[in-house]
Each structure stands twice: as structure tokens, then as C-alpha cells.
Amino acid sequence: MISSTANPRVKNIVSLQKKGKERRQQGLFVIEGRKLFEEVLRDAKDAICEVYVTEAYLENDSQRKALAGVSYETVSDNVMKAMAETMEPQGILATVRIPKYDKAKLLKKEDAVWIALEDLRDPGNLGTVLRTAEAAGVTGVILSGNSVDMYNPKVVRSTMGAIFRVPHFYAEDFFGELEEMKRYGATLYAAHLLGTQYYDEPEYAGRSVILIGNEANGLSEKAAGMADCLVKIPMEGKAESLNAAVATSLFVYEAYRKRRIRG
């Protein structure tokens, strides 16, 4: 049992929790809690590296049985609290390899819908976008380099497991990425207050990319200028804009609805 917070493995977990640079260098991130652990066991078991549990966690028969065939290290309660980001740790924590996807293969998919996020900063928004993307059958999510870290503990928790199932990529050259998608025949729809169409008017046929901007500033002029169509959401009252995750949800579900109608 690991009982000291000075243990090098414990210190490394703390570093992975707090520093995006460490996550990128090691190619690892941390998951906490029974639900997320069971999600990764089901969807990405080979990605699991190290598992840490408390003795109290092992006292539950179903939780202990779920660990069958999994190597794990027992830690004391105070060590688990030191490693965890949550206020009340559930007694299980693991390091997981950052997933990799074949982007070129995904870009070739016809009638695909992508979400492209420019400088999205709020962890909760990103988590909600990823969950919505999975529910609406989105092909993948592209993020600009200045967007919030997908493997930030708050983002990981808020994805509710979608992080293991929705392909996602950080673009070193966000605009170059958009150009590449256009070369593959994708139509770019930008969520924009100056939109000439409402979000429910386009057909979203063929390869489609929905561009969503920063929570405070929206899309940059350059990103909006690359779009084939500026699209807006009708609003009543004095509201000027919607939460970025809410806006994304409206767009992707409309695209999903149109695809279902087309069969």
C-alpha cells in the first residue's frame, strides 16, 4: 500500500492533474470515480496505465469484482485525497493514455458533421459539447490550440465518458485545418450574429463543419471569413447571444435532424 504523499508516483499523478504540459509530454491524463473508470474499461481498456484504489473501495463486492483482471495499487485515504481533484474522492483513480485517431480516414467519411471550436475556454462548455457531439452522431471535434485542454480534470469529468468515444483533435494550424476540410469538400457553417440564414435553414448535406467561437468574442474575422455560410440563431427579448455549448447543441441537432429525414 502507498501511504505517503511523498511517493514519486503520487507526485506524478498530482502533476498530471494540474499541468497540461505534463499531460502532453507523458501522453497521459487522469480519470476519477467509478463511473468514468467503468466507461474506460468498456470503451478503451487498453488505454489504462495505472489504477489506484482505497481499501474502502475494495470492500464493495461489485466494485472489487469489476477490477478482475486489472492490476491496481492500494493507497491510503489521505493519499487518494492528495491525488484527486474532486472534493470527495470515490476511492478509485487511474491514468489513461491520450487517445489517437486516424483523422485522414475520418475526413473521407461522406455526410459527416464536424464541430470546429475556436478558442473555447470554459471546461464545462467543452465537456457539454463533447457529450452533445456523441448524442447527435457528430463525426469529430477540431479544437484550436488556444482552446481549453480536453484532458483538464474538469473537462474529463464533464464529458461523462464521451471523451473515449468522440474523435477529437487539436490543430496547430486551425485555419489550415479548415482549409484542408474544404479541400475534402466540406461546407463550413459559422455561428455568427451577422448570419444570412437561420440555423434550421441549411440542409447540412454532405460533409459539414459547424464553426463555434470563443464564449466572449465569438469567431475571429478570419475564421468567419473562411465560412461558406454565416448562420444565426433567432432570439427573442434582449438576448444577444447564447452559451457556446447551447448554440453548438442547436446546430448539431438540426444537422442530425436533417440527416434523419434524408434517411
Secondary structure, DSSP 8 states (H G I E B T S, - for coil): -B--TTSHHHHHHHHHHH-HHHHHHHTEEEEESHHHHHHHHHH-GGGEEEEEEEHHHHTSHHHHHHTTT---EEE-HHHHHHH-SSSS--SEEEEEE-----HHHHHT-TT-EEEEESS---HHHHHHHHHHHHHTT--EEEEETTS--TTSHHHHHHTTTGGGTS-EEEESSHHHHHHHHHHTT-EEEEE-TT-SEETTSS---SSEEEEE-BTTTBS-HHHHHH-SEEEE----TT-----HHHHHHHHHHHHHHHHHHH-
